Amino acid sequence: MDAWEFGLAVRRWRDRVGPATVGVPLGPRRRAKGLRREELAGLTGISVDYLTRLEQGRATSPSAQVVEALARALRLGDDERAQLFNLAGLVALGPGTVPTRITPSVQRLLDRLANTPVAVFDAAWNLLVANRPYDAVMAETSGSRGLERNGVWRNLSGANTRVLHTAEEQRDLHAGLVADLRMTAARYPADPGLKRLITELRTLPEFVDLWENAAPVSDRDQSRHKIIDHPEVGRITLDCDTLMVARDDLRIMVYTAEPGSEDAERLALAIVLGTQSLVD
């Protein structure tokens, strides 16, 4: 890895990304035209300290997942993405691995939904990106690391969540997630990251039983209601639609409320409360 050139490239591309382009608000005292280091760290899900060491050439072995996250947050095109991987001494993830790239067309879709809670997951239910409204409603995700960013692990391990489920809903959710993951494993049998995830999940007794008895995932309607217990505005009933991007094998989770309803008002308030503190 050419650590100095890698860090220089990240800094150069960070400086050219307009904050508004990636949903970072422009405060009245802002002087930086590009992204600040802490803003890029938040978008990629890595620590500011680690990003600092990468940019200064003191960290020399970023994982493919970190490089992909940087390429995504910096809005790199195909050639620049390949260049960043090359500078890291890596080969861009190929067809035999779970896709983690958000293409320009999908990114344009996300940009149009900038005021709506949206999160994007890969086929293994690893969180790739969540926008600011999503974090405002569902809780901050930028500090999540490793298994904490995997939806299957979080649900089966009992991680804290603002979503309220009945016992039946929870059973159905767990079964559906594991069945979907098993289908993903069949499509990407050589993916090392997916193999590690499944090994970790096997430490959870519920996962083993669901995995061994997984039923085929039906083509049922992906839309479902969710009740969010927000700490500041109370309970919000939202529609949760999971949009499948077949070619890129992504899952886009979108939360909305009936226009003019009390839930829509609570949703809007939760978004304001969760995002205004980040403005300069």
Phi and psi in degrees as GROMACS dihedral restraints (atoms count N, CA, C in turn):
[ dihedral_restraints ]
;  ai    aj    ak    al  type     phi  dphi    fc
    3     4     5     6     1   -90.0    20    10
    4     5     6     7     1    87.7    20    10
    6     7     8     9     1   -61.0    20    10
    7     8     9    10     1   -40.9    20    10
    9    10    11    12     1   -65.6    20    10
   10    11    12    13     1   -45.9    20    10
   12    13    14    15     1   -66.5    20    10
   13    14    15    16     1   -36.5    20    10
   15    16    17    18     1   -61.9    20    10
   16    17    18    19     1   -49.7    20    10
   18    19    20    21     1   -63.0    20    10
   19    20    21    22     1   -38.4    20    10
   21    22    23    24     1   -64.2    20    10
   22    23    24    25     1   -41.6    20    10
   24    25    26    27     1   -64.3    20    10
   25    26    27    28     1   -43.4    20    10
   27    28    29    30     1   -61.9    20    10
   28    29    30    31     1   -44.5    20    10
   30    31    32    33     1   -63.6    20    10
   31    32    33    34     1   -42.6    20    10
   33    34    35    36     1   -63.2    20    10
   34    35    36    37     1   -44.7    20    10
   36    37    38    39     1   -72.0    20    10
   37    38    39    40     1   -30.7    20    10
   39    40    41    42     1   -64.5    20    10
   40    41    42    43     1   -38.0    20    10
   42    43    44    45     1   -69.1    20    10
   43    44    45    46     1   -22.0    20    10
   45    46    47    48     1   -94.4    20    10
   46    47    48    49     1    -9.4    20    10
   48    49    50    51     1   -83.6    20    10
   49    50    51    52     1   115.0    20    10
   51    52    53    54     1   -67.2    20    10
   52    53    54    55     1   131.9    20    10
   54    55    56    57     1   -53.6    20    10
   55    56    57    58     1   -42.1    20    10
   57    58    59    60     1   -62.7    20    10
   58    59    60    61     1   -27.1    20    10
   60    61    62    63     1   -62.3    20    10
   61    62    63    64     1   -33.8    20    10
   63    64    65    66     1  -109.3    20    10
   64    65    66    67     1    16.2    20    10
   66    67    68    69     1    84.7    20    10
   67    68    69    70     1    13.1    20    10
   69    70    71    72     1   -89.3    20    10
   70    71    72    73     1   122.8    20    10
   72    73    74    75     1   -69.8    20    10
   73    74    75    76     1   150.5    20    10
   75    76    77    78     1   -96.1    20    10
   76    77    78    79     1   109.4    20    10
   78    79    80    81     1   -81.8    20    10
   79    80    81    82     1   165.0    20    10
   81    82    83    84     1   -66.1    20    10
   82    83    84    85     1   -23.7    20    10
   84    85    86    87     1  -100.6    20    10
   85    86    87    88     1     7.9    20    10
   87    88    89    90     1   -72.7    20    10
   88    89    90    91     1   133.6    20    10
   90    91    92    93     1  -113.3    20    10
   91    92    93    94     1   -30.7    20    10
   93    94    95    96     1   -66.7    20    10
   94    95    96    97     1   129.6    20    10
   96    97    98    99     1   -81.3    20    10
   97    98    99   100     1   -34.9    20    10
   99   100   101   102     1   -95.1    20    10
  100   101   102   103     1  -161.5    20    10
  102   103   104   105     1   -82.9    20    10
  103   104   105   106     1   139.2    20    10
  105   106   107   108     1   -74.7    20    10
  106   107   108   109     1   159.2    20    10
  108   109   110   111     1   -59.8    20    10
  109   110   111   112     1   -43.0    20    10
  111   112   113   114     1   -67.6    20    10
  112   113   114   115     1   -27.9    20    10
  114   115   116   117     1   -71.3    20    10
  115   116   117   118     1   -43.3    20    10
  117   118   119   120     1   -64.9    20    10
  118   119   120   121     1   -39.6    20    10
  120   121   122   123     1   -60.1    20    10
  121   122   123   124     1   -42.7    20    10
  123   124   125   126     1   -64.1    20    10
  124   125   126   127     1   -37.9    20    10
  126   127   128   129     1   -70.0    20    10
  127   128   129   130     1   -29.2    20    10
  129   130   131   132     1   -96.3    20    10
  130   131   132   133     1   -12.0    20    10
  132   133   134   135     1    77.4    20    10
  133   134   135   136     1    21.8    20    10
  135   136   137   138     1  -115.1    20    10
  136   137   138   139     1   164.9    20    10
  138   139   140   141     1   -76.6    20    10
  139   140   141   142     1   154.8    20    10
  141   142   143   144     1   -62.8    20    10
  142   143   144   145     1   -38.6    20    10
  144   145   146   147     1   -61.3    20    10
  145   146   147   148     1   -43.8    20    10
  147   148   149   150     1   -67.7    20    10
  148   149   150   151     1   -40.4    20    10
  150   151   152   153     1   -63.1    20    10
  151   152   153   154     1   -39.4    20    10
  153   154   155   156     1   -59.7    20    10
  154   155   156   157     1   -45.1    20    10
  156   157   158   159     1   -66.3    20    10
  157   158   159   160     1   -35.3    20    10
  159   160   161   162     1   -64.5    20    10
  160   161   162   163     1   -46.2    20    10
  162   163   164   165     1   -67.7    20    10
  163   164   165   166     1   -28.7    20    10
  165   166   167   168     1   -92.0    20    10
  166   167   168   169     1     2.2    20    10
  168   169   170   171     1    76.9    20    10
  169   170   171   172     1    15.1    20    10
  171   172   173   174     1   -93.7    20    10
  172   173   174   175     1   -14.0    20    10
  174   175   176   177     1  -110.9    20    10
  175   176   177   178     1   127.4    20    10
  177   178   179   180     1  -120.6    20    10
  178   179   180   181     1     3.7    20    10
  180   181   182   183     1  -137.5    20    10
  181   182   183   184     1    60.8    20    10
  183   184   185   186     1   -67.0    20    10
  184   185   186   187     1   144.1    20    10
  186   187   188   189     1   -74.8    20    10
  187   188   189   190     1   164.1    20    10
  189   190   191   192     1   -60.5    20    10
  190   191   192   193     1   -33.2    20    10
  192   193   194   195     1   -67.0    20    10
  193   194   195   196     1   -39.1    20    10
  195   196   197   198     1   -67.5    20    10
  196   197   198   199     1   -43.8    20    10
  198   199   200   201     1   -63.3    20    10
  199   200   201   202     1   -41.3    20    10
  201   202   203   204     1   -63.4    20    10
  202   203   204   205     1   -41.2    20    10
  204   205   206   207     1   -64.2    20    10
  205   206   207   208     1   -39.6    20    10
  207   208   209   210     1   -65.0    20    10
  208   209   210   211     1   -44.1    20    10
  210   211   212   213     1   -61.3    20    10
  211   212   213   214     1   -38.4    20    10
  213   214   215   216     1   -68.5    20    10
  214   215   216   217     1   -46.9    20    10
  216   217   218   219     1   -67.9    20    10
  217   218   219   220     1   -32.0    20    10
  219   220   221   222     1   -85.0    20    10
  220   221   222   223     1    -0.3    20    10
  222   223   224   225     1    58.2    20    10
  223   224   225   226     1    45.7    20    10
  225   226   227   228     1   -78.9    20    10
  226   227   228   229     1   142.3    20    10
  228   229   230   231     1   -77.8    20    10
  229   230   231   232     1   179.9    20    10
  231   232   233   234     1   -58.8    20    10
  232   233   234   235     1   -44.9    20    10
  234   235   236   237     1   -67.1    20    10
  235   236   237   238     1   -42.8    20    10
  237   238   239   240     1   -69.4    20    10
  238   239   240   241     1   -36.8    20    10
  240   241   242   243     1   -60.5    20    10
  241   242   243   244     1   -46.2    20    10
  243   244   245   246     1   -62.2    20    10
  244   245   246   247     1   -37.7    20    10
  246   247   248   249     1   -63.6    20    10
  247   248   249   250     1   -42.6    20    10
  249   250   251   252     1   -63.6    20    10
  250   251   252   253     1   -43.0    20    10
  252   253   254   255     1   -61.0    20    10
  253   254   255   256     1   -41.9    20    10
  255   256   257   258     1   -62.8    20    10
  256   257   258   259     1   -43.5    20    10
  258   259   260   261     1   -63.6    20    10
  259   260   261   262     1   -28.5    20    10
  261   262   263   264     1   -83.2    20    10
  262   263   264   265     1    -2.3    20    10
  264   265   266   267     1    75.5    20    10
  265   266   267   268     1    26.3    20    10
  267   268   269   270     1  -124.1    20    10
  268   269   270   271     1   164.0    20    10
  270   271   272   273     1  -105.7    20    10
  271   272   273   274     1   132.7    20    10
  273   274   275   276     1   -54.4    20    10
  274   275   276   277     1   141.4    20    10
  276   277   278   279     1   -54.7    20    10
  277   278   279   280     1   132.9    20    10
  279   280   281   282     1  -101.0    20    10
  280   281   282   283     1  -168.7    20    10
  282   283   284   285     1   -68.0    20    10
  283   284   285   286     1   -16.4    20    10
  285   286   287   288     1   -85.2    20    10
  286   287   288   289     1    -0.3    20    10
  288   289   290   291     1  -117.5    20    10
  289   290   291   292     1   159.7    20    10
  291   292   293   294     1   -61.9    20    10
  292   293   294   295     1   122.7    20    10
  294   295   296   297     1   -62.7    20    10
  295   296   297   298     1   135.8    20    10
  297   298   299   300     1  -125.3    20    10
  298   299   300   301     1     1.8    20    10
  300   301   302   303     1   -85.6    20    10
  301   302   303   304     1   134.7    20    10
  303   304   305   306     1   -97.3    20    10
  304   305   306   307     1   112.5    20    10
  306   307   308   309     1   -71.2    20    10
  307   308   309   310     1   161.6    20    10
  309   310   311   312     1   -55.5    20    10
  310   311   312   313     1   -37.5    20    10
  312   313   314   315     1   -66.9    20    10
  313   314   315   316     1   -40.3    20    10
  315   316   317   318     1   -68.3    20    10
  316   317   318   319     1   -37.4    20    10
  318   319   320   321     1   -63.2    20    10
  319   320   321   322     1   -38.7    20    10
  321   322   323   324     1   -62.7    20    10
  322   323   324   325     1   -36.8    20    10
  324   325   326   327     1   -63.1    20    10
  325   326   327   328     1   -44.3    20    10
  327   328   329   330     1   -63.8    20    10
  328   329   330   331     1   -37.6    20    10
  330   331   332   333     1   -62.0    20    10
  331   332   333   334     1   -36.5    20    10
  333   334   335   336     1   -70.3    20    10
  334   335   336   337     1   -18.5    20    10
  336   337   338   339     1  -106.1    20    10
  337   338   339   340     1    27.7    20    10
  339   340   341   342     1   -61.5    20    10
  340   341   342   343     1   -23.5    20    10
  342   343   344   345     1  -102.3    20    10
  343   344   345   346     1    10.5    20    10
  345   346   347   348     1  -118.0    20    10
  346   347   348   349     1   137.9    20    10
  348   349   350   351     1   -61.8    20    10
  349   350   351   352     1   118.5    20    10
  351   352   353   354     1  -139.9    20    10
  352   353   354   355     1   138.1    20    10
  354   355   356   357     1  -135.0    20    10
  355   356   357   358     1   146.1    20    10
  357   358   359   360     1  -117.8    20    10
  358   359   360   361     1   129.1    20    10
  360   361   362   363     1  -118.6    20    10
  361   362   363   364     1   151.2    20    10
  363   364   365   366     1   -84.5    20    10
  364   365   366   367     1  -175.3    20    10
  366   367   368   369     1   -69.0    20    10
  367   368   369   370     1   -15.5    20    10
  369   370   371   372     1   -96.6    20    10
  370   371   372   373     1     8.4    20    10
  372   373   374   375     1    65.4    20    10
  373   374   375   376     1    33.1    20    10
  375   376   377   378     1   -86.8    20    10
  376   377   378   379     1   131.1    20    10
  378   379   380   381     1   -69.6    20    10
  379   380   381   382     1   119.6    20    10
  381   382   383   384     1   -90.6    20    10
  382   383   384   385     1   -46.2    20    10
  384   385   386   387     1  -157.1    20    10
  385   386   387   388     1   143.3    20    10
  387   388   389   390     1  -132.3    20    10
  388   389   390   391     1   136.3    20    10
  390   391   392   393     1   -83.4    20    10
  391   392   393   394     1   174.3    20    10
  393   394   395   396     1   -62.8    20    10
  394   395   396   397     1   -42.1    20    10
  396   397   398   399     1   -60.1    20    10
  397   398   399   400     1   -36.6    20    10
  399   400   401   402     1   -61.7    20    10
  400   401   402   403     1   -47.8    20    10
  402   403   404   405     1   -62.3    20    10
  403   404   405   406     1   -35.4    20    10
  405   406   407   408     1   -65.2    20    10
  406   407   408   409     1   -36.0    20    10
  408   409   410   411     1   -89.2    20    10
  409   410   411   412     1   -42.9    20    10
  411   412   413   414     1   -99.2    20    10
  412   413   414   415     1    -8.5    20    10
  414   415   416   417     1   103.4    20    10
  415   416   417   418     1   149.0    20    10
  417   418   419   420     1   -58.4    20    10
  418   419   420   421     1   134.2    20    10
  420   421   422   423     1  -112.0    20    10
  421   422   423   424     1   -12.2    20    10
  423   424   425   426     1   -63.8    20    10
  424   425   426   427     1   -25.1    20    10
  426   427   428   429     1   -87.7    20    10
  427   428   429   430     1    -2.0    20    10
  429   430   431   432     1   -73.5    20    10
  430   431   432   433     1   140.4    20    10
  432   433   434   435     1  -132.8    20    10
  433   434   435   436     1   150.4    20    10
  435   436   437   438     1    53.3    20    10
  436   437   438   439     1  -125.8    20    10
  438   439   440   441     1   -63.1    20    10
  439   440   441   442     1   -22.3    20    10
  441   442   443   444     1   -63.4    20    10
  442   443   444   445     1   -19.9    20    10
  444   445   446   447     1   -94.5    20    10
  445   446   447   448     1     3.5    20    10
  447   448   449   450     1  -100.5    20    10
  448   449   450   451     1   123.7    20    10
  450   451   452   453     1   -65.4    20    10
  451   452   453   454     1   -34.6    20    10
  453   454   455   456     1   -67.1    20    10
  454   455   456   457     1   -47.5    20    10
  456   457   458   459     1   -61.4    20    10
  457   458   459   460     1   -46.7    20    10
  459   460   461   462     1   -60.6    20    10
  460   461   462   463     1   -43.0    20    10
  462   463   464   465     1   -70.7    20    10
  463   464   465   466     1   -43.0    20    10
  465   466   467   468     1   -78.0    20    10
  466   467   468   469     1   -25.3    20    10
  468   469   470   471     1   -87.6    20    10
  469   470   471   472     1    -6.7    20    10
  471   472   473   474     1    79.7    20    10
  472   473   474   475     1    28.6    20    10
  474   475   476   477     1   -62.6    20    10
  475   476   477   478     1   154.1    20    10
  477   478   479   480     1   -59.3    20    10
  478   479   480   481     1   137.6    20    10
  480   481   482   483     1  -148.2    20    10
  481   482   483   484     1   152.6    20    10
  483   484   485   486     1   -90.6    20    10
  484   485   486   487     1    -4.8    20    10
  486   487   488   489     1   -83.5    20    10
  487   488   489   490     1   130.9    20    10
  489   490   491   492     1   -97.6    20    10
  490   491   492   493     1   129.5    20    10
  492   493   494   495     1  -126.1    20    10
  493   494   495   496     1   144.8    20    10
  495   496   497   498     1   -75.7    20    10
  496   497   498   499     1   166.2    20    10
  498   499   500   501     1   -60.1    20    10
  499   500   501   502     1   -39.5    20    10
  501   502   503   504     1   -67.2    20    10
  502   503   504   505     1   -42.8    20    10
  504   505   506   507     1   -62.0    20    10
  505   506   507   508     1   -40.0    20    10
  507   508   509   510     1   -66.0    20    10
  508   509   510   511     1   -42.1    20    10
  510   511   512   513     1   -61.0    20    10
  511   512   513   514     1   -45.4    20    10
  513   514   515   516     1   -63.9    20    10
  514   515   516   517     1   -41.3    20    10
  516   517   518   519     1   -62.1    20    10
  517   518   519   520     1   -48.1    20    10
  519   520   521   522     1   -61.4    20    10
  520   521   522   523     1   -45.0    20    10
  522   523   524   525     1   -63.1    20    10
  523   524   525   526     1   -41.4    20    10
  525   526   527   528     1   -66.4    20    10
  526   527   528   529     1   -41.6    20    10
  528   529   530   531     1   -63.6    20    10
  529   530   531   532     1   -44.9    20    10
  531   532   533   534     1   -67.8    20    10
  532   533   534   535     1   -40.7    20    10
  534   535   536   537     1   -62.5    20    10
  535   536   537   538     1   -40.7    20    10
  537   538   539   540     1   -66.1    20    10
  538   539   540   541     1   -40.3    20    10
  540   541   542   543     1   -64.2    20    10
  541   542   543   544     1   -36.6    20    10
  543   544   545   546     1   -65.9    20    10
  544   545   546   547     1   -37.4    20    10
  546   547   548   549     1   -65.8    20    10
  547   548   549   550     1   -37.4    20    10
  549   550   551   552     1   -64.1    20    10
  550   551   552   553     1   -42.9    20    10
  552   553   554   555     1   -60.5    20    10
  553   554   555   556     1   -33.8    20    10
  555   556   557   558     1   -70.5    20    10
  556   557   558   559     1   -32.0    20    10
  558   559   560   561     1   -78.4    20    10
  559   560   561   562     1   -28.4    20    10
  561   562   563   564     1  -128.1    20    10
  562   563   564   565     1    64.2    20    10
  564   565   566   567     1   -66.4    20    10
  565   566   567   568     1   -19.6    20    10
  567   568   569   570     1   -99.8    20    10
  568   569   570   571     1     1.7    20    10
  570   571   572   573     1   -71.0    20    10
  571   572   573   574     1   115.4    20    10
  573   574   575   576     1   -66.6    20    10
  574   575   576   577     1   -36.9    20    10
  576   577   578   579     1   -64.8    20    10
  577   578   579   580     1   -38.6    20    10
  579   580   581   582     1   -67.0    20    10
  580   581   582   583     1   -38.4    20    10
  582   583   584   585     1   -63.2    20    10
  583   584   585   586     1   -41.3    20    10
  585   586   587   588     1   -65.0    20    10
  586   587   588   589     1   -40.2    20    10
  588   589   590   591     1   -60.7    20    10
  589   590   591   592     1   -47.6    20    10
  591   592   593   594     1   -64.2    20    10
  592   593   594   595     1   -37.2    20    10
  594   595   596   597     1   -61.0    20    10
  595   596   597   598     1   -43.2    20    10
  597   598   599   600     1   -65.8    20    10
  598   599   600   601     1   -41.8    20    10
  600   601   602   603     1   -65.1    20    10
  601   602   603   604     1   -28.4    20    10
  603   604   605   606     1   -66.4    20    10
  604   605   606   607     1   -11.9    20    10
  606   607   608   609     1   -77.5    20    10
  607   608   609   610     1    -9.1    20    10
  609   610   611   612     1   -98.2    20    10
  610   611   612   613     1   116.3    20    10
  612   613   614   615     1   -54.3    20    10
  613   614   615   616     1   -40.1    20    10
  615   616   617   618     1   -62.7    20    10
  616   617   618   619     1   -37.2    20    10
  618   619   620   621     1   -63.0    20    10
  619   620   621   622     1   -45.0    20    10
  621   622   623   624     1   -57.4    20    10
  622   623   624   625     1   -45.9    20    10
  624   625   626   627     1   -65.3    20    10
  625   626   627   628     1   -44.1    20    10
  627   628   629   630     1   -66.8    20    10
  628   629   630   631     1   -37.6    20    10
  630   631   632   633     1   -65.1    20    10
  631   632   633   634     1   -45.1    20    10
  633   634   635   636     1   -71.8    20    10
  634   635   636   637     1   -22.4    20    10
  636   637   638   639     1  -117.6    20    10
  637   638   639   640     1    23.0    20    10
  639   640   641   642     1   -63.0    20    10
  640   641   642   643     1   130.7    20    10
  642   643   644   645     1   -96.7    20    10
  643   644   645   646     1   153.8    20    10
  645   646   647   648     1   -55.7    20    10
  646   647   648   649     1   140.5    20    10
  648   649   650   651     1   -73.5    20    10
  649   650   651   652     1   128.0    20    10
  651   652   653   654     1   -80.6    20    10
  652   653   654   655     1   167.9    20    10
  654   655   656   657     1   -91.1    20    10
  655   656   657   658     1    35.6    20    10
  657   658   659   660     1   -68.4    20    10
  658   659   660   661     1   161.8    20    10
  660   661   662   663     1   -57.2    20    10
  661   662   663   664     1   127.9    20    10
  663   664   665   666     1   -80.9    20    10
  664   665   666   667     1    -5.4    20    10
  666   667   668   669     1   -81.8    20    10
  667   668   669   670     1   138.4    20    10
  669   670   671   672     1  -156.2    20    10
  670   671   672   673     1   154.8    20    10
  672   673   674   675     1   -82.9    20    10
  673   674   675   676     1   146.1    20    10
  675   676   677   678     1  -134.2    20    10
  676   677   678   679     1   139.9    20    10
  678   679   680   681     1  -103.6    20    10
  679   680   681   682     1   119.4    20    10
  681   682   683   684     1  -102.1    20    10
  682   683   684   685     1   125.5    20    10
  684   685   686   687     1   -94.5    20    10
  685   686   687   688     1    88.9    20    10
  687   688   689   690     1   -82.0    20    10
  688   689   690   691     1   134.7    20    10
  690   691   692   693     1   -67.1    20    10
  691   692   693   694     1   -18.8    20    10
  693   694   695   696     1  -111.2    20    10
  694   695   696   697     1   -30.8    20    10
  696   697   698   699     1  -112.6    20    10
  697   698   699   700     1    -2.0    20    10
  699   700   701   702     1    88.0    20    10
  700   701   702   703     1  -159.0    20    10
  702   703   704   705     1   -80.0    20    10
  703   704   705   706     1   135.3    20    10
  705   706   707   708     1  -126.5    20    10
  706   707   708   709     1   125.2    20    10
  708   709   710   711     1   -94.7    20    10
  709   710   711   712     1   119.9    20    10
  711   712   713   714     1  -125.2    20    10
  712   713   714   715     1   154.3    20    10
  714   715   716   717     1   -86.4    20    10
  715   716   717   718     1   131.2    20    10
  717   718   719   720     1  -115.7    20    10
  718   719   720   721     1   112.0    20    10
  720   721   722   723     1  -110.5    20    10
  721   722   723   724     1   127.7    20    10
  723   724   725   726     1  -102.8    20    10
  724   725   726   727     1   111.4    20    10
  726   727   728   729     1   -93.1    20    10
  727   728   729   730     1   128.8    20    10
  729   730   731   732     1   -96.9    20    10
  730   731   732   733     1   125.6    20    10
  732   733   734   735     1   -99.6    20    10
  733   734   735   736     1    95.9    20    10
  735   736   737   738     1   -60.3    20    10
  736   737   738   739     1   -49.3    20    10
  738   739   740   741     1   -63.1    20    10
  739   740   741   742     1   -37.2    20    10
  741   742   743   744     1   -98.3    20    10
  742   743   744   745     1    -1.2    20    10
  744   745   746   747     1    53.7    20    10
  745   746   747   748     1    50.4    20    10
  747   748   749   750     1  -114.7    20    10
  748   749   750   751     1   157.6    20    10
  750   751   752   753     1  -121.9    20    10
  751   752   753   754     1   119.4    20    10
  753   754   755   756     1  -105.7    20    10
  754   755   756   757     1   114.8    20    10
  756   757   758   759     1  -100.0    20    10
  757   758   759   760     1   121.9    20    10
  759   760   761   762     1  -121.6    20    10
  760   761   762   763     1   132.6    20    10
  762   763   764   765     1  -112.7    20    10
  763   764   765   766     1   127.4    20    10
  765   766   767   768     1  -139.3    20    10
  766   767   768   769     1   165.8    20    10
  768   769   770   771     1  -131.9    20    10
  769   770   771   772     1   155.7    20    10
  771   772   773   774     1   -59.4    20    10
  772   773   774   775     1   123.3    20    10
  774   775   776   777     1   -55.5    20    10
  775   776   777   778     1   137.4    20    10
  777   778   779   780     1    81.6    20    10
  778   779   780   781     1    -3.3    20    10
  780   781   782   783     1   -86.8    20    10
  781   782   783   784     1   166.4    20    10
  783   784   785   786     1   -63.2    20    10
  784   785   786   787     1   -34.6    20    10
  786   787   788   789     1   -64.8    20    10
  787   788   789   790     1   -37.3    20    10
  789   790   791   792     1   -63.8    20    10
  790   791   792   793     1   -38.9    20    10
  792   793   794   795     1   -66.4    20    10
  793   794   795   796     1   -43.1    20    10
  795   796   797   798     1   -65.4    20    10
  796   797   798   799     1   -39.3    20    10
  798   799   800   801     1   -61.2    20    10
  799   800   801   802     1   -46.8    20    10
  801   802   803   804     1   -61.3    20    10
  802   803   804   805     1   -41.2    20    10
  804   805   806   807     1   -66.3    20    10
  805   806   807   808     1   -41.6    20    10
  807   808   809   810     1   -61.6    20    10
  808   809   810   811     1   -38.8    20    10
  810   811   812   813     1   -66.9    20    10
  811   812   813   814     1   -43.3    20    10
  813   814   815   816     1   -62.7    20    10
  814   815   816   817     1   -47.9    20    10
  816   817   818   819     1   -62.9    20    10
  817   818   819   820     1   -33.5    20    10
  819   820   821   822     1   -84.9    20    10
  820   821   822   823     1   -12.9    20    10
  822   823   824   825     1  -115.0    20    10
  823   824   825   826     1   -24.0    20    10
  825   826   827   828     1   -66.4    20    10
  826   827   828   829     1   -29.4    20    10
  828   829   830   831     1   -69.7    20    10
  829   830   831   832     1   -16.1    20    10
  831   832   833   834     1   -89.7    20    10
  832   833   834   835     1    -5.3    20    10
  834   835   836   837     1   -84.5    20    10
  835   836   837   838     1   136.1    20    10
